[in-house]
Amino acid sequence: MPKDTSIRSVLIIGSGPIVIGQACEFDYSGSQAALSLKEEGITVSIINSNPATIMTDKVIGDHVYLRPLTVDSIEAILQEHIADASLPKIDAVLPTMGGQTALNLCKEAEERGVWEKYGVRVVGVDVDAIEKTENREAFRQLMVDIGVGVAQSKIANSFLEGKEAAQEIGFPLVIRPSYTLGGSGGGFVHRKEEFDAALKRGLEASPTHEVLVEKAVLGWKEYELELLRDSNDNVIIICSIENFDPMGIHTGDSITVAPAMTLSDRCYQEMRNQAIKMMRAIGNFAGGCNVQFSVNPADDEIIAIEINPRVSRSSALASKATGYPIAKIAAKLAIGYNLDEIENQITKTTSAYFEPTLDYVIVKVPRWNFDKFKGANKELGLQMKSVGEVMAIGRTFIEALQKACQSLEIGRSGLGADGRQVRNIEEIMDGLEHASWNRLFLIKDAMAMGVPLESIRKVTKIDKWFLNQIQELVALETELKRYSLNNIPRDFFFNLKQKGFSDVQISWLLGNVTEDEVYARRKELGIRRVYKMVDTCAAEFPAQTPYYYSTFEEENESVPTDRKKIIVLGSGPNRIGQGIEFDYSCVHGLLAAKETGFEAIMVNCNPETVSTDFNMADKLYFEPVFWEHVREIIELEKPVGVIVQLGGQTALKMAEKLTENGIKIIGTSFENMDIAEDRGRFSDLLKDLNIPYPKYGVAENAEEAIVVANEVGYPVLVRPSYVLGGQGMSIVINDEDLEKAVVKLLGDLPGNRVLIDHFLDRAEEAESDSISDGEDVHIVGMMEHIEPAGIHSGDSFAVLPTFSLSETVTKAMEEYSVKIAKALDVRGLLNIQFAIKDEKVYVIEANPRASRTVPFIAKAYDVPYINIAAKIMLGVAKLKDFTIERKLKGYAIKEPVFSYEKFPEVTKELGPEMKSTGEAIRFIKDLEDPYFRKLYKDKSMYLSK
C-alpha cells in the first residue's frame, strides 16, 4: 500500500531532558523519523523540552516547540495549527520515538479526548497496545492467552496484595512497577526482610501504584529481538541481541552482543515465532517493536519478559549495528508504506523487506558515573544506573570487546594489560558476586590470577563461551611476555592485533618499549589496520553507504577520495559533564563542512547519537576516539585538518598528540587551548591582561597544598587540571579536609597537578559564550546563574540574558571576553565563567571549545551559532559575513535535570562537581513569573562542598 495521502502534517513527541534510562537514543530516533517524513513531503512539528539535542533544531523539524512535555502543551500546539492560517492543521501524531515519556503522554491525551477533539490520528502504535504492554497484568494475561511462557507472577495494588503474592510465589522475587522506564522503582528481593521496603518503592514509582510481583529467574540468559511490521502484516527481525550478563541486571546496564552468540538455531527460531506472535497480538499498527526474552540455560525453556511497542535503546543500537535505520523505516511504515515499497537505505537497489546479515560482531558496553554520586549503591540490578554506552565493531567478539573497552573513556587501553589490574583476590571475588561497573575487568583479573573458569562461571552465571574468549586473552598475554619487540613472530603479532590488543597494551606487556615503538615495528612488519564496510548484507549486494569499522585483514574497503577532507572527532559515550550537547555541535560541524565543499568524516563510538548516523557525514568511522585508531584513520584519509573543538574533553585530549604529529588542528591552536586548560598558565595570562581572578596556587602533593591554601585563604576550591564536568572538584574549609581531598585526587588522577583557588563565598556566577574569527569577537550570549558560585554551571539554573547584574558588570564581562579571545587567538568558540562579588568581576575559567550552553543559546535566540562558528574555524567565513538577529522575547531558563531517583541513598547536594544528567529549556515573559521567583527564593538550598 503506498503512503496515506491524507497525512500531510505530523507531530512527533520527543522524550524531554536526558535522564538515566531515557537518553539520546530517542533523540536519534526522533531526528531520523522527522527527516524520513520530510522526505515524503510531510510537514513535521516536534515538541520536546530538551535544548541540547539536534532533534530540536531547525535542520530537523519544520516547526519546533521547546515546551514542557504536557498534554496542555500539546493541545496548545494543535490549537495554534488550527487558528493560524500559515500553519498546517496537524493530521497525525507519532508517539513511538520519544521513549516512555511520549507513550505516556499519548495515552493521557487519548484519555482526555484530545486526539478525537482535534481530529488527530495516532500512527505507529495503537493506544490499546500501550495499555497491553505497559500494564503488567494485562501483558501477563495476554501472553497466557496466546501461549507464550511467562514467569509466575501476581499483580498488586496494595501492601496486602503484595505480601500475599510474595507468600504464594516464594523468594527470590522481582518487583516490576507498571508504566515506568529504565527499571525505575523495580528490584530484586532475595529475602523476606527486604520485601516491605522494595514493595513500597515499587508502588510509589508506578504512576498507577501497581506492581507485578514475579518469580525471579536469576542466572537465566537474556535476549532481545528488534522487529518491524507493516500494515500488510509483514514482519521482519532486524537484529538479535544477547546479554553477556545473565538475568538480574537491567538490559541497559548489561554488556550486549549482536548477533546472539550462544543461541541454538532451534531456540532462535522458536524465539522468532514467539516474538512475531506477540507483536501481532498487541494490535495491528505498523511500526517497530522490541521484545525481551529469558532462556533457561539448562533446557532452553523460553519466557517473555516484556514487549515495547516503540523504538527503544536497543533499536538505536540495532540500527547502528546492522546499518538498517529502524526509526527511519518505522516512520515510513507509520504513514502507510509497506516494507517492499521502501528502498534499502544502504544498497539503494534492494528493498527494505529483508533481514540484515552481519559478518562482524557488535559489542555494547555501558558507561557509569558512580563517582558523581557519593554513597551510591554501585551494585547493578533491575534499576538502570548507567549514563551512556559505547558500541564497538570487530570481526570477532573479543576484538569488538577490547575496542569497546578502549572507547569507554575510563583510562583503559583494552580489557586489562594496562597496569590498572586489581590483584586483591577477596576484592575480585566480591566484585564477581556483586556485579558493578568493573565486573568485566575483574573477570579478566581473576583469570590472570589463576581462578578456575568454572568457579567464575558459578559465581557470575555468565555463559562459558564468553568466559573462554576472555581466557584466551590471558593465554596470549603469557605467550607475549616470552618475546621482545624485535623478535615477535609476524603471525603472532598479527593475531594479537586481530584479538583487539592495542599498541599501548602490547608495550605495557613487553615493558621498556613505548606505544610509538610498537606502532613503528608493526608498520615495518606490514601489519596495518584495514577498514570494512557495514553493508547490511554481508557483501551479497554492492553497498553505497560510507560506514566503516576497522580490523586486521588483507583487504581494505575504504578507498579515500581526492577531495579536501575534514575529520570531526566525536565525544564518545555520554556521561555526566559531557552529554548530547557535544553531539549537537559535532552534527553542525559536519553540516558546515559539507556546505562549504569539504568531505566531512566523522569518528565516534556512541550508538545513541545522531553524529553516528551514516547519513550525517560523507564518511563515518565507527571507531573508538582513542589515539591509535584516530591516528590510522588520519594516515589513510590525509585530511586538511581535524576538528577537536566540538567533541568535548574526549576530542580535546587528542589535540597535543595531533600537534606533535604535525596534523593541523582546525580552529584555535593546541598551544592556545593548552594555556586555557593549564590553570597556572591561564592565571598568568589574566595577570598580564589586568583581569581579576581568585588567588590561586598549584601543588603536587598534600604538604604543598596546605601551604598554598593557607596563603590564598580558606575556603578553597580544589581541582585537577584538564577535566570536564568539574571532575574531582571540591570546596574545603580546613587543612584536614584539604589533605583528604588532595590525596584522593592524586590517587584517582596520578601525575596530575592540583590547583587551589580561593573560593569566593556568596559570589554570583555568570558565563559568556562568544565566537572569534581572529579579528572580531561576537558575544553569543551571557547567562546569569540563579544559584551562587560553588555549584557547577551544569547543575545551575541559568537565565538568558542576565537578569540582575548591573551594566558595569555586564560591560566588564564583555570586555574580558573580547580581551581573552584575542589573547588566545581564538578561532571559533570560547566559553568563560565569571564570579561577581561586590560589583567586581573575576574570571574563573575559559574554555576555547563548544560548551554545554551554546546549543541552549542557539535555540533560545534562534541563531545557528555552531554552524557559524564551524565555518569560521574552517577559515571559509568571517563574522562580518553573517547577519545575526536574536529573536528572544523575555527570558530563557536552563533547567538542570537530575537522576537521583536511581540512587535513593544519595542526598541531593550540589557543589563544584557536576551531577545533572540533562536539561530542559523554559521561556518566561518577565521576572514576575512565579516559577522564576520560586527558583530565586530556593537558590542556595542545596549548596554543599
Buried (B, 14 or more C-beta within 10 A) or exposed (E): EEBBEEBBBBBBBBBBBBBBBBBBBBBBBBBBBBBBBBEBEBBBBBBBBBBBBBBBBEBBBBBBBBBBBBBEBBBBBBEBBEEEEEBBBBBBBBBBBBBBBBBBBBBBBBEBEBBEEBEBBBBBBBBBBBBBBBBBBBBBBBBEEBEBBBBBBBBBBEEEBBBBBBEEBEBBBBBBBBBBBBBBBBBBBEEEEBBBEBBBBBBEBBEBBBBBBBBBBBBBBBBBBBBBBBBBEBBBBBBBBBBBBBBBBBBBBBBBBBBBBBBEEEBBEBBBEBBBBBBEBBBEBBBBBBBBBBBBBEEBEBBBBBBBBBBBBBBBBBBBBBBBBBBBBBBBBBBBBBBEBBEBBBBEEBEBBBBBEBEBBBBBBBBBBBBBBEEBBBEBBBBBBBBBBBBBBBBBBBBBBBBBBBBBBBEBBBBBBBEBBBEEEEEBBEBBEBBBBBBBBBBBBBBBBEBEBEEBBEBBBBBBEBBEBBBEBBEBBEBBEEBEBEEBEEEEBBBBBBBBBBBBBBBBBBEEBEBEBBBEBBEEBEBBBBBBBBBBBEEEBEBEBBBBBBBBBEEBEBEBEEEBBBBBBBBBBBBBBBBBBBBBBBBBBBBBBBBBEBBBBBBBBBBBBBBBBBEBBBBBBBBBBBBBBBBBBBEBBEBBBBBBBBBBBBBBBBBBEBBEEEBEBBBBBBEBBBBBBBBBEBBEBBEEBEBBBBBBBBBEEBEBBBEBBBEBEBBBBBBBBBBBBBBBBBBBBEBEBBBEBBEEBBEEBEEBBBBBBBBBBEBBBBBBBBBBBBEBBBBBBBBBBBBBBBBBBBBBBBBBBBBEBEEEBBEBBBEBBBBBBBBBBBBBBBBBBBBBBEEEBBBBBBBBBBBBBBBBBBBBBEBBBBBBBBBBBBBBBEBEEBEEEEEBEEBBBBBBBBBBBBBEEBEEEBBBBBBBBBBBBBBBEEEEBEEBEEBBEEBEEBBEB
